[in-house]
């Protein structure tokens, strides 16, 4: 994961922290005061905003600005206990992480739809 472009890291982090909060691009736009179109540009094209907009994004995501530019791969390696995860799952995760950012984002969108559908089905059975 070395040598990752800062704009790719920035793009991935906006998506990661937005989804961690359960927000859509529209939600983030409303909270930050930045248009949804610009949020999309930041996520898809890795455009780096002005310092004022960086601060607005960080505030909306409840993180310090530096976390928007920090490669989380090292955090994942050092902070996540993977001892209970089967080797096949780890292999698949590494395969996913090796995908180009656009393909990875497409994969995450599909996975999120499946997970939401599964959760809705579970909730309807209760």
DSSP file (Angstrom, degrees, kcal/mol; ACC not computed):
  #  RESIDUE AA STRUCTURE BP1 BP2  ACC     N-H-->O    O-->H-N    N-H-->O    O-->H-N    TCO  KAPPA ALPHA  PHI   PSI    X-CA   Y-CA   Z-CA
    1    1 A X    >         0   0    0      0, 0.0     3,-0.8     0, 0.0    72,-0.1   0.000 360.0 360.0 360.0   4.7    0.0    0.0    0.0
    2    2 A X  T 3   +     0   0    0      1,-0.2     0, 0.0     2,-0.0     0, 0.0  -0.323 360.0  30.7 -69.5 154.8    3.1    2.3   -0.1
    3    3 A X  T 3  S+     0   0    0      1,-0.2    -1,-0.2    -2,-0.0     2,-0.2   0.641  76.4 164.6  77.2  14.7    3.2    5.1   -2.5
    4    4 A X    <   -     0   0    0     -3,-0.8    -1,-0.2     1,-0.1    67,-0.1  -0.476  44.1-108.5 -69.1 134.0   -0.5    5.8   -2.5
    5    5 A X    >>  -     0   0    0     -2,-0.2     4,-2.2     1,-0.1     3,-0.5  -0.338  19.9-127.7 -62.0 139.1   -1.4    9.2   -4.0
    6    6 A X  H 3> S+     0   0    0      1,-0.2     4,-2.6     2,-0.2     5,-0.1   0.837 109.7  55.0 -60.7 -34.4   -2.6   11.7   -1.4
    7    7 A X  H 3> S+     0   0    0      2,-0.2     4,-2.3     1,-0.2    -1,-0.2   0.842 107.5  50.0 -70.1 -31.0   -5.7   12.4   -3.5
    8    8 A X  H <> S+     0   0    0     -3,-0.5     4,-2.8     2,-0.2     5,-0.2   0.923 111.9  47.6 -69.0 -44.5   -6.6    8.7   -3.5
    9    9 A X  H  X S+     0   0    0     -4,-2.2     4,-2.5     2,-0.2    -2,-0.2   0.930 112.6  49.6 -60.0 -45.6   -6.1    8.6    0.3
   10   10 A X  H  X S+     0   0    0     -4,-2.6     4,-2.2     2,-0.2    -2,-0.2   0.938 112.3  47.4 -58.1 -49.2   -8.2   11.7    0.7
   11   11 A X  H  X S+     0   0    0     -4,-2.3     4,-1.9     1,-0.2    -2,-0.2   0.930 113.1  47.7 -59.1 -48.9  -11.0   10.3   -1.5
   12   12 A X  H  X S+     0   0    0     -4,-2.8     4,-2.8     1,-0.2    -1,-0.2   0.875 111.1  52.2 -62.0 -38.0  -11.0    6.9    0.3
   13   13 A X  H  X S+     0   0    0     -4,-2.5     4,-2.9    55,-0.3     5,-0.3   0.884 106.0  52.0 -70.6 -38.1  -11.1    8.6    3.7
   14   14 A X  H  X S+     0   0    0     -4,-2.2     4,-2.3    54,-0.2     5,-0.2   0.956 114.4  44.2 -60.5 -47.2  -14.1   10.8    3.0
   15   15 A X  H  X S+     0   0    0     -4,-1.9     4,-2.6    -5,-0.2     5,-0.3   0.940 115.1  49.0 -60.9 -47.6  -16.0    7.8    1.8
   16   16 A X  H  X S+     0   0    0     -4,-2.8     4,-2.3     1,-0.2    -2,-0.2   0.950 115.7  40.6 -59.3 -53.0  -14.8    5.7    4.8
   17   17 A X  H  X S+     0   0    0     -4,-2.9     4,-1.3     2,-0.2    -1,-0.2   0.852 114.8  52.8 -70.0 -33.1  -15.7    8.3    7.5
   18   18 A X  H  <>S+     0   0    0     -4,-2.3     5,-2.5    -5,-0.3     4,-0.4   0.948 114.1  42.1 -64.1 -48.2  -18.9    9.3    5.8
   19   19 A X  H ><5S+     0   0    0     -4,-2.6     3,-1.0    -5,-0.2    -2,-0.2   0.839 106.6  62.1 -69.6 -32.3  -20.1    5.7    5.7
   20   20 A X  H 3<5S+     0   0    0     -4,-2.3    -1,-0.2     1,-0.3    -2,-0.2   0.860 107.7  44.9 -59.8 -34.5  -18.8    5.0    9.2
   21   21 A X  T 3<5S-     0   0    0     -4,-1.3    -1,-0.3    -3,-0.3    -2,-0.2   0.533 117.9-117.0 -84.1  -7.0  -21.3    7.6   10.4
   22   22 A X  T < 5 +     0   0    0     -3,-1.0     2,-0.3    -4,-0.4    -3,-0.2   0.729  65.1 146.8  78.9  21.9  -24.0    6.1    8.2
   23   23 A X      < -     0   0    0     -5,-2.5    -1,-0.3    -6,-0.2     2,-0.1  -0.668  41.6-141.8 -95.4 146.2  -24.3    9.3    6.1
   24   24 A X     >  -     0   0    0     -2,-0.3     4,-2.3     1,-0.1     5,-0.2  -0.429  38.2-100.2 -85.2 172.7  -25.1    9.5    2.4
   25   25 A X  H  > S+     0   0    0      1,-0.2     4,-2.5     2,-0.2     5,-0.2   0.902 127.7  54.0 -60.2 -39.1  -23.4   12.1    0.2
   26   26 A X  H  > S+     0   0    0      2,-0.2     4,-2.5     1,-0.2    -1,-0.2   0.918 107.0  50.1 -61.4 -44.3  -26.5   14.2    0.6
   27   27 A X  H  > S+     0   0    0      1,-0.2     4,-2.4     2,-0.2     5,-0.2   0.936 111.5  47.9 -59.1 -47.2  -26.3   14.0    4.4
   28   28 A X  H  X S+     0   0    0     -4,-2.3     4,-2.7     1,-0.2     6,-0.4   0.886 110.2  53.0 -62.7 -38.4  -22.7   15.0    4.4
   29   29 A X  H  X>S+     0   0    0     -4,-2.5     4,-2.1     1,-0.2     5,-0.6   0.928 110.4  47.1 -61.6 -45.1  -23.5   17.9    2.1
   30   30 A X  H  <5S+     0   0    0     -4,-2.5    -2,-0.2     1,-0.2    -1,-0.2   0.902 116.4  43.5 -64.3 -41.4  -26.3   19.1    4.4
   31   31 A X  H  <5S+     0   0    0     -4,-2.4    -2,-0.2    -5,-0.2    -1,-0.2   0.890 121.4  38.4 -72.3 -39.6  -24.1   18.9    7.5
   32   32 A X  H  <5S-     0   0    0     -4,-2.7    -2,-0.2    -5,-0.2    -1,-0.2   0.706 100.1-126.3 -86.8 -20.9  -21.0   20.4    6.0
   33   33 A X  T  <5S+     0   0    0     -4,-2.1     2,-0.4     1,-0.3    -3,-0.2   0.624  71.4 123.7  81.0  12.6  -22.7   23.1    3.8
   34   34 A X  S   <S-     0   0    0     -5,-0.6    -1,-0.3    -6,-0.4    -2,-0.2  -0.878  70.1-102.0-106.3 139.3  -20.8   21.8    0.8
   35   35 A X     >  -     0   0    0     -2,-0.4     4,-2.2     1,-0.1     5,-0.2  -0.180  21.5-122.7 -61.6 152.2  -22.9   20.8   -2.3
   36   36 A X  H  > S+     0   0    0      1,-0.2     4,-2.5     2,-0.2     5,-0.1   0.843 113.3  59.2 -62.3 -33.8  -23.5   17.1   -2.9
   37   37 A X  H  > S+     0   0    0      2,-0.2     4,-2.0     1,-0.2    -1,-0.2   0.913 106.9  45.8 -61.6 -42.6  -21.9   17.5   -6.3
   38   38 A X  H  > S+     0   0    0      2,-0.2     4,-2.6     1,-0.2    -2,-0.2   0.898 109.6  54.2 -68.9 -39.4  -18.7   18.7   -4.7
   39   39 A X  H  X S+     0   0    0     -4,-2.2     4,-2.3     1,-0.2    -2,-0.2   0.930 109.0  50.2 -57.1 -44.3  -18.8   15.9   -2.2
   40   40 A X  H  X S+     0   0    0     -4,-2.5     4,-3.1     1,-0.2     5,-0.4   0.904 109.3  50.6 -61.0 -42.7  -19.1   13.5   -5.1
   41   41 A X  H  X>S+     0   0    0     -4,-2.0     4,-2.2     1,-0.2     6,-1.1   0.907 110.1  50.1 -62.3 -41.3  -16.1   15.1   -6.8
   42   42 A X  H  X5S+     0   0    0     -4,-2.6     4,-0.7     4,-0.2    -1,-0.2   0.908 116.9  41.3 -63.1 -40.7  -14.0   14.8   -3.7
   43   43 A X  H  <5S+     0   0    0     -4,-2.3    -2,-0.2    -5,-0.2    -1,-0.2   0.899 125.3  31.8 -75.6 -41.6  -14.9   11.1   -3.4
   44   44 A X  H  <5S+     0   0    0     -4,-3.1    -3,-0.2    -5,-0.2    -2,-0.2   0.864 131.8  27.1 -87.1 -37.9  -14.6   10.1   -7.0
   45   45 A X  H  <5S-     0   0    0     -4,-2.2    -3,-0.2    -5,-0.4    -2,-0.1   0.467  95.3-125.0-108.7  -3.3  -11.9   12.3   -8.4
   46   46 A X     << +     0   0    0     -4,-0.7    -4,-0.2    -5,-0.5    -3,-0.1   0.755  43.2 174.9  66.8  23.2   -9.9   13.0   -5.2
   47   47 A X        -     0   0    0     -6,-1.1     2,-0.6    -9,-0.1    -1,-0.2  -0.425  26.8-135.3 -62.6 134.8  -10.2   16.7   -5.7
   48   48 A X        -     0   0    0     -2,-0.1     3,-0.1     1,-0.0    -1,-0.1  -0.837  21.6-144.2 -95.3 122.3   -8.7   18.5   -2.7
   49   49 A X        -     0   0    0     -2,-0.6    -1,-0.0     1,-0.2     5,-0.0  -0.167  27.7 -79.4 -79.4 175.2  -10.9   21.3   -1.4
   50   50 A X     >  -     0   0    0      1,-0.1     4,-2.6     4,-0.0     5,-0.2  -0.194  48.3-102.0 -64.5 165.3   -9.9   24.7    0.1
   51   51 A X  H  > S+     0   0    0      1,-0.2     4,-2.2     2,-0.2     5,-0.2   0.855 123.0  54.3 -62.0 -35.0   -8.8   24.8    3.7
   52   52 A X  H  > S+     0   0    0      2,-0.2     4,-2.0     1,-0.2    -1,-0.2   0.920 111.6  43.9 -65.0 -42.6  -12.2   26.2    4.8
   53   53 A X  H  > S+     0   0    0      2,-0.2     4,-2.7     1,-0.2    -2,-0.2   0.853 109.7  56.7 -71.7 -33.9  -14.0   23.3    3.1
   54   54 A X  H  X S+     0   0    0     -4,-2.6     4,-2.7     2,-0.2    -2,-0.2   0.940 109.5  46.2 -58.7 -45.3  -11.5   20.8    4.5
   55   55 A X  H  X S+     0   0    0     -4,-2.2     4,-2.8     1,-0.2    -2,-0.2   0.902 111.1  51.9 -65.1 -40.4  -12.4   22.0    8.0
   56   56 A X  H  X S+     0   0    0     -4,-2.0     4,-2.4     2,-0.2    -1,-0.2   0.906 112.0  46.8 -62.4 -41.6  -16.1   21.9    7.2
   57   57 A X  H  X S+     0   0    0     -4,-2.7     4,-2.1     2,-0.2    -2,-0.2   0.942 112.9  48.5 -63.9 -47.6  -15.7   18.3    6.0
   58   58 A X  H  X>S+     0   0    0     -4,-2.7     5,-2.4     1,-0.2     4,-0.6   0.919 112.9  48.3 -60.0 -43.8  -13.7   17.3    9.1
   59   59 A X  H ><5S+     0   0    0     -4,-2.8     3,-0.8     1,-0.2    -1,-0.2   0.918 111.6  49.5 -61.9 -43.2  -16.2   18.9   11.4
   60   60 A X  H 3<5S+     0   0    0     -4,-2.4    -1,-0.2     1,-0.2    -2,-0.2   0.820 114.8  44.7 -65.7 -30.5  -19.1   17.2    9.7
   61   61 A X  H 3<5S-     0   0    0     -4,-2.1    -1,-0.2     2,-0.2    -2,-0.2   0.447 109.9-124.1 -92.4  -1.3  -17.3   13.9    9.9
   62   62 A X  T <<5S+     0   0    0     -3,-0.8     2,-0.3    -4,-0.6    -3,-0.2   0.878  73.0 111.6  60.2  41.8  -16.3   14.5   13.6
   63   63 A X  S   <S-     0   0    0     -5,-2.4    -1,-0.2    -6,-0.1    -2,-0.2  -0.946  74.5 -98.5-136.7 157.6  -12.6   14.0   12.9
   64   64 A X    >   -     0   0    0     -2,-0.3     3,-1.5     1,-0.1     4,-0.4  -0.477  40.1-112.1 -71.5 152.9   -9.5   16.2   12.8
   65   65 A X  G >  S+     0   0    0      1,-0.3     3,-2.1     2,-0.2     4,-0.4   0.854 112.7  65.4 -54.8 -39.7   -8.5   17.4    9.3
   66   66 A X  G >  S+     0   0    0      1,-0.3     3,-1.5     2,-0.2     4,-0.4   0.800  90.4  65.7 -58.9 -27.9   -5.2   15.4    9.3
   67   67 A X  G <  S+     0   0    0     -3,-1.5     3,-0.4     1,-0.3    -1,-0.3   0.725  89.6  66.1 -68.2 -19.2   -7.3   12.1    9.3
   68   68 A X  G <  S+     0   0    0     -3,-2.1   -55,-0.3    -4,-0.4    -1,-0.3   0.723 111.0  35.3 -69.7 -19.5   -8.6   13.0    5.9
   69   69 A X  S <  S+     0   0    0     -3,-1.5     2,-0.5    -4,-0.4    -1,-0.2   0.340  93.6 105.7-115.0   3.5   -5.0   12.6    4.6
   70   70 A X  S    S-     0   0    0     -4,-0.4     2,-0.6    -3,-0.4    -3,-0.0  -0.749  72.7-124.1 -92.5 128.1   -3.8    9.7    6.8
   71   71 A X    >   -     0   0    0     -2,-0.5     3,-0.6     1,-0.2     4,-0.5  -0.582  19.0-161.1 -69.9 116.6   -3.5    6.3    5.2
   72   72 A X  T 3> S+     0   0    0     -2,-0.6     4,-2.6     1,-0.2     5,-0.2   0.567  72.7  88.9 -78.1  -9.3   -5.7    4.0    7.3
   73   73 A X  H 3> S+     0   0    0      1,-0.2     4,-2.3     2,-0.2    -1,-0.2   0.902  88.6  49.4 -57.3 -42.2   -4.0    0.8    6.1
   74   74 A X  H <> S+     0   0    0     -3,-0.6     4,-2.0     1,-0.2    -1,-0.2   0.895 110.1  51.0 -63.8 -39.5   -1.4    1.0    8.8
   75   75 A X  H  > S+     0   0    0     -4,-0.5     4,-3.0     2,-0.2     5,-0.4   0.915 109.5  50.6 -62.6 -42.6   -4.1    1.6   11.4
   76   76 A X  H  X S+     0   0    0     -4,-2.6     4,-1.4     1,-0.2    -2,-0.2   0.915 111.2  48.9 -61.7 -43.3   -6.0   -1.5   10.2
   77   77 A X  H  < S+     0   0    0     -4,-2.3    -1,-0.2    -5,-0.2    -2,-0.2   0.864 122.0  32.2 -64.7 -36.7   -2.8   -3.6   10.4
   78   78 A X  H  < S+     0   0    0     -4,-2.0    -2,-0.2    -5,-0.1    -1,-0.2   0.744 124.1  39.4 -96.4 -25.0   -1.9   -2.5   13.9
   79   79 A X  H  < S+     0   0    0     -4,-3.0     2,-0.5    -5,-0.2    -3,-0.2   0.641  96.1  81.7-103.3 -15.6   -5.3   -2.0   15.6
   80   80 A X     <  -     0   0    0     -4,-1.4     2,-0.9    -5,-0.4    -1,-0.0  -0.808  67.7-143.0-100.3 125.7   -7.4   -4.8   14.2
   81   81 A X        +     0   0    0     -2,-0.5     3,-0.3     1,-0.1    -3,-0.1  -0.754  25.6 170.3 -84.3 110.7   -7.2   -8.2   15.8
   82   82 A X    >   +     0   0    0     -2,-0.9     3,-1.6     1,-0.2    -1,-0.1   0.247  44.8 107.3-104.2  12.3   -7.6  -10.6   12.9
   83   83 A X  T 3  S+     0   0    0      1,-0.3    -1,-0.2     3,-0.0    -2,-0.0   0.780  81.5  47.8 -64.0 -26.4   -6.7  -13.8   14.8
   84   84 A X  T 3  S+     0   0    0     -3,-0.3     2,-0.4     2,-0.1    -1,-0.3   0.379  90.8  99.0 -95.2   4.4  -10.3  -15.0   14.8
   85   85 A X  S <  S-     0   0    0     -3,-1.6    -3,-0.0     1,-0.1     5,-0.0  -0.769  79.2-116.0 -94.8 133.8  -10.9  -14.4   11.1
   86   86 A X    >>  -     0   0    0     -2,-0.4     4,-1.8     1,-0.1     3,-0.6  -0.347  22.8-117.5 -68.3 149.4  -10.6  -17.3    8.8
   87   87 A X  H 3> S+     0   0    0      1,-0.2     4,-2.5     2,-0.2     5,-0.2   0.815 112.3  59.4 -57.6 -34.1   -7.7  -17.2    6.2
   88   88 A X  H 3> S+     0   0    0      1,-0.2     4,-2.2     2,-0.2    -1,-0.2   0.909 106.1  47.8 -62.9 -41.0  -10.1  -17.3    3.2
   89   89 A X  H <> S+     0   0    0     -3,-0.6     4,-2.5     2,-0.2    -1,-0.2   0.894 110.8  51.1 -66.2 -40.4  -11.8  -14.1    4.4
   90   90 A X  H  X S+     0   0    0     -4,-1.8     4,-2.4     2,-0.2    -2,-0.2   0.918 109.6  50.7 -63.2 -42.5   -8.4  -12.4    4.9
   91   91 A X  H  X S+     0   0    0     -4,-2.5     4,-2.1     1,-0.2    -2,-0.2   0.921 111.2  48.1 -60.4 -44.4   -7.4  -13.4    1.4
   92   92 A X  H  X S+     0   0    0     -4,-2.2     4,-2.4     2,-0.2    -2,-0.2   0.898 110.0  52.3 -64.4 -40.5  -10.7  -11.9    0.0
   93   93 A X  H  X S+     0   0    0     -4,-2.5     4,-2.6     1,-0.2    -1,-0.2   0.919 109.5  48.8 -61.5 -43.5  -10.2   -8.7    2.0
   94   94 A X  H  X S+     0   0    0     -4,-2.4     4,-1.2     1,-0.2    -1,-0.2   0.883 110.0  52.4 -63.8 -37.4   -6.7   -8.3    0.6
   95   95 A X  H  < S+     0   0    0     -4,-2.1     4,-0.5     2,-0.2     3,-0.3   0.914 110.3  48.2 -62.3 -42.5   -8.1   -8.9   -2.9
   96   96 A X  H >< S+     0   0    0     -4,-2.4     3,-1.5     1,-0.2    -2,-0.2   0.924 109.4  52.3 -63.3 -44.8  -10.7   -6.2   -2.4
   97   97 A X  H 3< S+     0   0    0     -4,-2.6    -1,-0.2     1,-0.3    -2,-0.2   0.736 104.2  58.3 -65.6 -21.5   -8.0   -3.8   -1.1
   98   98 A X  T 3< S+     0   0    0     -4,-1.2    -1,-0.3    -3,-0.3    -2,-0.2   0.579  84.6 104.2 -84.7  -9.0   -5.9   -4.4   -4.2
   99   99 A X  S <  S-     0   0    0     -3,-1.5    -3,-0.0    -4,-0.5     2,-0.0  -0.332  86.9 -95.0 -66.9 152.6   -8.8   -3.2   -6.5
  100  100 A X     >  -     0   0    0      1,-0.1     4,-2.7     4,-0.0     3,-0.3  -0.375  43.3-105.6 -61.0 150.6   -8.5    0.2   -8.1
  101  101 A X  H  > S+     0   0    0      1,-0.2     4,-2.7     2,-0.2     5,-0.2   0.852 118.9  50.5 -51.5 -43.1  -10.5    2.8   -6.1
  102  102 A X  H  > S+     0   0    0      2,-0.2     4,-2.2     1,-0.2    -1,-0.2   0.923 113.4  45.2 -64.0 -42.8  -13.4    3.1   -8.5
  103  103 A X  H  > S+     0   0    0     -3,-0.3     4,-2.6     2,-0.2    -2,-0.2   0.897 112.8  51.4 -66.0 -39.6  -13.8   -0.7   -8.6
  104  104 A X  H  X S+     0   0    0     -4,-2.7     4,-2.6     2,-0.2    -2,-0.2   0.914 109.5  49.9 -63.3 -42.4  -13.5   -0.9   -4.8
  105  105 A X  H  X S+     0   0    0     -4,-2.7     4,-2.3    -5,-0.2    -1,-0.2   0.902 110.4  50.2 -63.4 -40.7  -16.2    1.8   -4.4
  106  106 A X  H  X S+     0   0    0     -4,-2.2     4,-2.2     2,-0.2    -2,-0.2   0.925 110.7  50.1 -61.2 -44.0  -18.5   -0.1   -6.8
  107  107 A X  H  X S+     0   0    0     -4,-2.6     4,-2.8     1,-0.2    -2,-0.2   0.923 110.3  49.6 -59.5 -45.4  -17.9   -3.3   -4.7
  108  108 A X  H  X S+     0   0    0     -4,-2.6     4,-3.0     1,-0.2    -1,-0.2   0.880 108.7  52.9 -63.8 -38.1  -18.7   -1.5   -1.5
  109  109 A X  H  X S+     0   0    0     -4,-2.3     4,-2.1     2,-0.2    -1,-0.2   0.938 112.2  44.9 -61.9 -45.6  -21.9   -0.1   -2.9
  110  110 A X  H  X S+     0   0    0     -4,-2.2     4,-2.2     2,-0.2    -2,-0.2   0.927 114.4  48.9 -63.4 -45.1  -23.0   -3.6   -4.0
  111  111 A X  H  X S+     0   0    0     -4,-2.8     4,-2.7     1,-0.2    -2,-0.2   0.911 109.5  52.0 -61.8 -43.2  -22.0   -5.0   -0.6
  112  112 A X  H  X S+     0   0    0     -4,-3.0     4,-2.7     1,-0.2    -1,-0.2   0.896 108.6  51.2 -61.5 -40.1  -23.8   -2.2    1.3
  113  113 A X  H  X S+     0   0    0     -4,-2.1     4,-2.5     2,-0.2    -1,-0.2   0.926 111.8  47.3 -61.7 -44.0  -27.0   -2.9   -0.7
  114  114 A X  H  X S+     0   0    0     -4,-2.2     4,-2.5     2,-0.2    -2,-0.2   0.914 113.3  47.8 -64.0 -42.9  -26.8   -6.6    0.1
  115  115 A X  H  X S+     0   0    0     -4,-2.7     4,-2.5     2,-0.2    -2,-0.2   0.907 112.4  48.8 -65.9 -41.6  -26.1   -5.9    3.8
  116  116 A X  H  X S+     0   0    0     -4,-2.7     4,-2.7     2,-0.2    -2,-0.2   0.922 111.9  49.6 -62.7 -43.6  -29.0   -3.4    4.0
  117  117 A X  H  X S+     0   0    0     -4,-2.5     4,-2.4     1,-0.2    -2,-0.2   0.928 112.0  48.2 -60.0 -45.9  -31.4   -5.9    2.3
  118  118 A X  H  X S+     0   0    0     -4,-2.5     4,-2.3     1,-0.2    -1,-0.2   0.909 112.0  49.1 -61.2 -42.9  -30.3   -8.6    4.7
  119  119 A X  H  X S+     0   0    0     -4,-2.5     4,-2.6     2,-0.2    -2,-0.2   0.900 110.6  50.4 -66.0 -40.3  -30.8   -6.3    7.7
  120  120 A X  H  X S+     0   0    0     -4,-2.7     4,-2.1     2,-0.2    -1,-0.2   0.898 110.2  50.2 -63.0 -40.5  -34.3   -5.3    6.5
  121  121 A X  H  X S+     0   0    0     -4,-2.4     4,-1.0     2,-0.2    -2,-0.2   0.907 111.5  48.2 -64.6 -41.3  -35.2   -9.0    6.1
  122  122 A X  H >X S+     0   0    0     -4,-2.3     4,-0.6     1,-0.2     3,-0.6   0.926 112.1  49.5 -62.9 -44.3  -34.0   -9.7    9.6
  123  123 A X  H >< S+     0   0    0     -4,-2.6     3,-0.7     1,-0.2    -2,-0.2   0.846 107.7  53.8 -65.4 -33.9  -35.9   -6.8   11.0
  124  124 A X  H 3< S+     0   0    0     -4,-2.1    -1,-0.2     1,-0.2    -2,-0.2   0.722 104.3  56.4 -74.0 -19.6  -39.1   -7.8    9.2
  125  125 A X  H <<        0   0    0     -4,-1.0    -1,-0.2    -3,-0.6    -2,-0.2   0.628 360.0 360.0 -84.0 -14.5  -38.9  -11.3   10.7
  126  126 A X    <<        0   0    0     -3,-0.7    -1,-0.2    -4,-0.6    -2,-0.2   0.476 360.0 360.0 -80.1 360.0  -38.9   -9.8   14.3
